[in-house]
Amino acid sequence: MIEIESLLQCPSCGSSLLRQEDGFMCSFCGKRFNKRMGVYDFLLSGRDQWEMVGKGFMNGQEEIEKRFFETPEEQLSPADQLIKAVALWYRGEFDEFKRLMQSSREAIYTEEYNRAMVQSVHHTVELIKKENGVVLDLATGMGGLLEELLTYTE
């Protein structure tokens, strides 16, 4: 089994990272990279990215979020369904997120675009299957490509 530390470098100075209880710390410059909700923040903005998110996707807009979740899905526009799907992802309701994201994308984008997206993911998976080694998914979105890759390794 490969240890993740052997794959990572400090994005600031390129030195090795040391695992800590709540994330990683650079062995040279001392910069810390925290972990929250299972996600490491390796951005160099100087601000805690999760602090900027606040309580979640709606970040203090509880009334708007409440309306998204109280309104029946069929009464939401496809764009609002997409926003609700992202809110579900932030809540950790991944099965509901995938279901609603799929239906909203089908309604928002053309059939040709949706088909091209599926083909693009399939092509990427086929290219990666030809390689040997480890796949490290860092900030590539909401996990759709990684999930697709995992179906080929089981």
trRosetta pair geometry for C-beta under 8 A, 3 or more apart (Angstrom, degrees):
i j d omega theta_ij theta_ji phi_ij phi_ji
2 6 6.3 -111 -175 59 88 125
2 7 6.9 64 150 -40 123 113
2 134 5.5 -70 44 -74 158 149
3 6 5.1 92 73 -4 87 102
3 7 8.0 -171 99 -3 53 86
4 7 5.7 -64 -161 37 46 109
4 8 6.2 28 152 -15 79 115
4 19 7.8 93 72 -80 102 120
4 136 7.8 125 -136 -122 86 116
5 8 6.1 -69 -141 40 32 103
5 16 7.2 48 172 -176 94 98
5 17 6.0 -141 -140 80 80 85
5 18 7.2 30 -135 -118 130 28
5 19 5.7 -90 -71 -36 121 101
5 24 7.7 162 -108 -121 85 119
7 134 6.8 -100 -90 94 141 144
7 136 5.6 172 155 -74 149 151
8 16 7.9 93 93 -154 73 55
8 17 4.9 -33 108 27 115 133
8 24 6.9 -75 117 -129 151 168
9 14 5.1 -3 165 -154 130 47
9 15 6.7 146 -162 69 83 20
9 16 6.7 -59 -118 -96 65 36
9 17 6.8 176 -135 -20 17 97
10 13 5.0 6 96 48 130 76
10 14 6.0 -54 64 3 83 11
10 15 4.9 12 15 53 125 71
10 16 7.4 14 -18 63 92 9
10 17 5.8 146 -62 -70 72 89
10 26 3.9 43 -94 -110 139 117
10 27 7.8 -139 -36 26 125 66
10 28 6.9 -123 13 42 154 101
10 29 6.3 151 165 32 161 112
10 31 6.2 115 -153 54 119 116
11 42 5.3 109 -12 166 135 101
11 43 7.9 -43 76 -120 157 16
11 44 5.8 -131 107 -51 116 111
12 26 6.7 -69 50 -64 113 159
12 29 5.7 -96 98 62 127 158
12 31 5.2 90 15 3 150 160
12 44 5.8 142 -83 -114 86 121
13 26 6.4 93 40 -171 112 148
13 28 5.5 -116 100 85 145 127
13 29 4.6 143 -8 -26 142 129
13 31 7.7 154 2 7 103 123
15 26 5.4 89 73 -171 111 98
15 27 5.3 -131 145 59 120 86
15 28 3.5 158 -41 3 170 123
15 29 6.7 159 26 -2 131 84
16 26 7.7 134 84 -153 38 59
16 27 4.8 11 74 13 85 132
16 28 7.8 105 38 -19 62 94
17 24 4.2 9 176 179 123 129
17 25 6.8 142 -159 68 73 29
17 26 5.9 -48 -103 -96 68 49
17 27 6.9 -153 -102 -18 16 86
17 33 7.2 -32 -139 30 134 127
18 24 6.5 144 70 -160 40 72
18 25 5.1 -27 61 64 96 83
18 26 7.6 102 14 -163 84 3
18 27 5.4 106 -30 -72 105 87
19 24 6.0 -44 -103 -102 43 75
20 23 5.8 2 62 66 98 54
20 24 6.4 157 16 -108 87 19
20 25 5.4 54 -25 -11 129 105
20 32 7.6 -38 34 -138 148 100
22 34 5.6 -18 139 -140 102 82
22 35 5.8 -165 173 41 53 87
23 32 6.3 92 86 176 129 85
23 33 5.0 -154 164 98 126 58
23 34 4.2 -124 -40 -124 151 27
23 35 4.3 173 -85 -13 79 83
23 40 6.0 128 -138 -128 94 91
23 41 7.7 -39 -127 38 141 77
24 32 7.3 162 89 -156 48 52
24 33 4.6 -3 59 57 92 106
24 40 6.8 29 4 -146 109 133
25 30 6.5 -15 -179 -155 103 44
25 31 7.2 172 -153 85 59 38
25 32 5.1 -22 -102 -102 83 71
25 33 7.4 -171 -78 20 35 72
26 29 4.7 2 101 51 144 79
26 30 5.9 -53 68 -1 93 12
26 31 4.7 39 5 44 125 79
26 32 7.8 -116 6 -65 78 33
26 33 8.0 84 -38 -12 82 101
33 40 5.7 41 144 -178 110 101
33 41 5.9 -162 -165 78 77 62
33 42 5.2 16 -143 -95 139 62
34 40 7.4 174 97 -144 32 60
34 41 5.6 5 62 36 75 110
34 48 6.9 2 38 -133 138 103
34 50 7.5 -95 97 17 122 127
35 38 7.0 -5 178 -137 103 12
35 39 6.7 165 -151 78 68 31
35 40 5.0 -34 -94 -90 83 67
35 41 7.6 -171 -86 4 33 76
36 39 6.4 -28 69 58 61 81
36 41 7.2 16 19 -24 98 113
36 50 4.4 21 58 -83 154 168
37 50 7.3 161 11 -121 109 132
37 92 8.0 -139 -157 -72 108 107
39 50 8.0 148 76 -73 109 115
41 48 6.9 83 102 -153 168 59
41 49 4.7 -177 -134 28 129 116
41 50 6.5 -115 -56 -19 140 94
42 138 7.1 -20 32 -166 142 121
42 139 7.6 -116 47 -31 105 127
43 49 5.7 88 33 -51 135 128
45 49 7.2 101 39 -70 131 88
47 51 6.8 -118 169 63 87 117
47 52 6.2 66 135 -47 124 116
48 51 3.8 71 86 -1 108 115
48 52 7.1 175 93 -13 60 80
49 52 5.7 -53 -158 31 38 113
49 53 6.8 38 147 -20 66 101
50 53 5.4 -47 -151 32 43 114
51 54 7.3 34 174 -71 37 50
53 56 6.7 2 155 -129 102 11
53 57 7.5 -23 -165 -80 102 32
53 59 6.2 -135 177 -82 43 110
54 59 4.0 97 50 -136 129 85
54 60 5.9 -38 140 -27 156 94
55 58 7.3 -34 83 71 103 77
55 59 6.0 149 41 -119 79 37
55 60 6.2 126 18 -53 121 56
56 59 6.7 -151 68 -58 44 52
56 65 8.0 67 88 -106 122 154
56 87 7.4 71 143 -146 118 74
56 90 4.6 118 -168 150 98 132
56 91 7.1 37 -152 -69 146 64
57 65 7.7 129 79 -102 94 119
57 86 5.7 148 -139 127 149 94
57 87 4.7 -142 65 -104 147 63
57 89 7.6 92 -61 66 137 85
57 90 4.0 -157 -32 -11 105 159
58 61 4.1 -116 172 60 99 94
58 62 6.8 129 112 -75 137 34
58 64 6.0 -179 -148 77 126 104
58 65 4.1 -94 -34 -59 167 118
58 87 6.4 27 -38 -114 99 115
61 64 4.3 -14 153 33 111 118
61 65 5.9 122 100 -22 79 92
62 65 5.5 -58 -143 42 34 112
62 66 6.0 41 156 -27 68 105
63 66 5.6 -50 -147 32 29 115
63 67 6.7 30 152 -19 61 102
64 67 5.8 -54 -154 33 34 111
64 68 6.7 37 148 -21 65 102
65 68 5.6 -51 -154 31 36 115
65 69 6.5 18 156 -6 67 109
65 87 6.2 165 -135 -144 97 145
66 69 6.1 -68 -150 45 30 101
66 70 5.9 17 159 -13 69 116
67 70 6.0 -60 -131 43 28 103
67 71 5.9 27 169 -22 66 111
68 71 6.5 -59 -142 32 19 105
68 76 7.3 54 -143 -105 67 139
68 80 6.8 -159 -120 179 91 97
68 83 6.7 -111 -119 106 139 103
68 84 4.6 179 178 -95 115 97
68 87 6.2 93 110 29 153 161
69 84 7.1 153 -73 -140 60 110
69 87 7.7 -116 -58 115 100 141
71 75 5.3 -115 174 81 100 116
71 76 5.7 114 112 -62 123 93
71 80 8.0 -21 84 144 142 139
72 75 4.9 81 68 7 84 107
72 76 7.7 -153 97 -14 45 85
73 76 5.6 -55 -155 25 41 113
73 81 6.2 66 -159 -112 90 106
73 84 7.5 -147 -113 83 86 159
73 100 6.9 -126 -131 -119 134 110
76 80 4.0 -129 -172 95 102 118
76 81 4.9 135 107 -60 123 76
76 84 6.5 -16 -169 -11 171 139
77 80 4.6 93 51 9 77 102
77 81 7.0 -134 96 -7 41 86
78 81 5.4 -50 -147 33 34 116
78 82 6.6 39 152 -22 64 100
78 104 5.0 141 -168 -150 75 72
78 107 3.6 -151 -105 103 136 123
78 108 4.7 -177 136 -60 131 81
79 82 5.6 -49 -154 31 34 114
79 83 6.7 34 148 -16 64 102
79 104 7.5 128 -83 -168 15 115
79 108 6.5 104 -73 -100 65 120
80 83 5.5 -48 -148 36 39 113
80 84 6.3 41 151 -19 66 103
81 84 5.6 -52 -147 38 33 112
81 85 6.3 41 150 -26 64 101
81 100 5.7 -146 177 -178 93 99
81 103 6.7 -74 154 94 147 98
81 104 3.9 -171 101 -89 109 115
81 107 7.3 60 49 47 141 139
82 85 5.5 -48 -150 29 33 115
82 86 6.8 32 152 -17 63 100
82 100 7.9 178 -93 139 31 93
82 101 6.8 71 -129 -125 66 61
82 104 4.1 178 -64 144 74 148
82 105 7.2 100 -98 -59 109 62
82 108 6.5 13 -47 -37 136 148
83 86 5.8 -52 -153 34 34 110
83 87 6.6 36 148 -18 64 104
84 87 5.4 -53 -150 37 37 115
84 88 6.4 43 149 -24 66 100
84 100 6.2 -81 97 158 100 152
85 88 5.5 -50 -153 31 34 115
85 89 6.8 39 147 -23 63 99
85 96 7.9 -158 -127 130 66 73
85 97 5.2 102 -172 -151 76 62
85 100 4.0 -165 -89 100 98 107
85 101 4.1 142 178 -67 151 73
85 104 5.9 -131 -17 13 137 141
86 89 5.4 -46 -154 28 38 116
86 90 6.7 37 149 -16 65 101
86 97 7.6 81 -89 -141 19 105
86 101 7.8 96 -55 -91 59 105
87 90 5.7 -52 -152 36 36 112
87 91 6.5 33 149 -17 65 106
88 91 5.5 -58 -149 40 34 111
88 93 4.4 -79 -171 73 89 108
88 94 7.7 157 137 -82 96 21
88 96 4.9 -121 -165 99 145 104
88 97 4.1 -172 101 -77 111 79
88 100 6.4 109 12 39 151 136
89 92 7.7 48 176 -67 31 21
89 93 7.5 -92 -70 59 22 65
89 94 6.7 58 -120 -103 64 63
89 97 4.3 94 -67 -126 74 149
89 101 8.0 48 -50 -55 116 130
89 142 5.8 -51 -146 -145 152 127
93 96 4.4 -12 144 40 110 118
93 97 5.9 138 96 -30 71 90
94 97 5.2 -50 -141 34 34 119
94 98 6.3 35 160 -21 67 101
95 98 6.0 -51 -150 33 30 109
95 99 6.5 29 153 -17 62 107
96 99 5.7 -55 -147 37 33 113
96 100 6.1 20 161 -8 68 111
97 100 6.4 -69 -146 45 23 99
97 101 5.8 23 160 -21 65 115
97 142 7.7 -137 152 171 137 138
98 101 5.8 -55 -137 38 24 112
98 102 6.2 28 161 -22 61 108
99 102 6.1 -61 -156 32 23 110
99 103 6.7 10 156 -8 62 108
100 103 6.0 -57 -145 41 34 105
100 104 6.0 30 158 -17 68 110
101 104 6.0 -59 -143 40 27 107
101 105 6.2 27 158 -20 64 108
102 105 6.0 -59 -149 35 25 109
102 106 6.5 26 155 -19 62 107
103 106 5.7 -53 -150 34 33 114
103 107 6.5 26 155 -14 65 108
104 107 5.8 -61 -150 41 34 107
104 108 5.9 24 157 -16 70 113
105 108 5.8 -60 -135 42 30 105
105 109 5.6 -13 -179 19 70 113
105 114 6.2 126 140 -107 103 108
105 117 7.9 -82 174 58 138 162
106 109 7.3 -61 -116 53 15 81
106 114 6.2 43 -105 -98 59 159
109 113 4.2 -106 173 85 115 131
109 114 5.3 139 97 -52 117 86
109 117 7.8 48 118 -13 163 135
110 113 4.6 97 56 5 81 101
110 114 7.0 -150 93 -2 43 86
111 114 5.8 -56 -146 40 31 110
111 115 6.1 33 155 -20 66 108
112 115 5.8 -56 -147 37 27 112
112 116 6.4 29 153 -20 63 107
113 116 5.6 -56 -149 36 31 112
113 117 6.5 33 152 -21 65 103
114 117 5.7 -51 -150 32 33 113
114 118 6.6 32 153 -16 64 104
115 118 5.8 -54 -151 36 33 111
115 119 6.3 32 152 -17 66 108
116 119 5.6 -55 -145 40 32 112
116 120 6.2 38 154 -26 65 105
117 120 5.6 -51 -147 31 30 115
117 121 6.7 28 155 -15 63 103
118 121 6.0 -55 -152 36 31 108
118 122 6.3 30 151 -18 65 109
119 122 5.5 -55 -144 39 32 113
119 123 6.1 35 155 -22 67 106
120 123 5.8 -52 -145 35 28 111
120 124 6.4 29 154 -18 62 106
121 124 5.7 -55 -149 36 31 112
121 125 6.3 33 153 -19 65 106
121 144 7.2 -74 -116 134 141 106
121 145 6.0 -147 -135 -106 98 79
121 148 5.6 102 168 14 119 179
122 125 5.7 -55 -149 36 30 112
122 126 6.4 32 153 -20 64 106
123 126 5.7 -54 -149 35 31 113
123 127 6.5 32 153 -19 64 104
124 127 5.8 -54 -151 35 32 111
124 128 6.4 26 155 -14 66 108
124 145 6.5 -38 104 -144 144 119
125 128 5.8 -59 -146 40 31 108
125 129 6.2 38 154 -28 66 105
125 145 7.7 -162 -66 -160 87 79
125 148 5.6 -100 -76 132 132 112
125 149 5.9 -164 -120 -90 92 67
125 152 6.2 146 -177 -22 117 148
126 129 5.7 -49 -146 28 30 116
126 130 7.2 33 155 -23 58 102
127 130 6.1 -59 -165 25 33 112
127 131 7.5 26 145 -18 63 106
128 131 5.7 -58 -159 29 44 113
128 135 6.5 38 -168 -91 132 128
128 149 6.3 -37 96 -118 150 117
129 152 6.1 -83 -93 153 116 151
135 146 7.5 168 128 -121 126 83
135 149 6.1 -92 95 159 171 159
137 140 5.3 -87 -162 19 86 125
137 143 7.3 73 154 -116 153 66
137 145 7.5 169 -120 84 120 99
137 146 4.4 -12 -79 -81 160 130
140 143 7.8 103 79 -82 93 33
140 145 6.0 -72 136 46 134 127
140 146 7.0 129 69 -34 131 103
141 144 6.3 -35 105 22 129 95
141 145 7.1 90 48 7 122 102
143 146 5.0 -63 -156 50 66 113
143 147 5.4 72 144 -30 88 102
144 147 5.7 -55 -146 34 27 112
144 148 6.5 27 155 -18 62 106
145 148 5.6 -54 -151 36 33 113
145 149 6.4 35 151 -20 66 104
146 149 5.6 -52 -149 35 33 113
146 150 6.4 37 153 -23 65 104
147 150 5.7 -53 -150 32 31 114
147 151 7.0 38 151 -27 61 97
148 151 5.9 -48 -159 20 35 113
148 152 7.6 26 148 -12 60 102
149 152 6.0 -63 -165 34 40 108
149 153 6.8 26 148 -16 71 110
150 153 5.7 -61 -147 36 41 108
150 154 6.7 44 159 -31 70 103
151 154 6.4 -51 -150 21 31 112
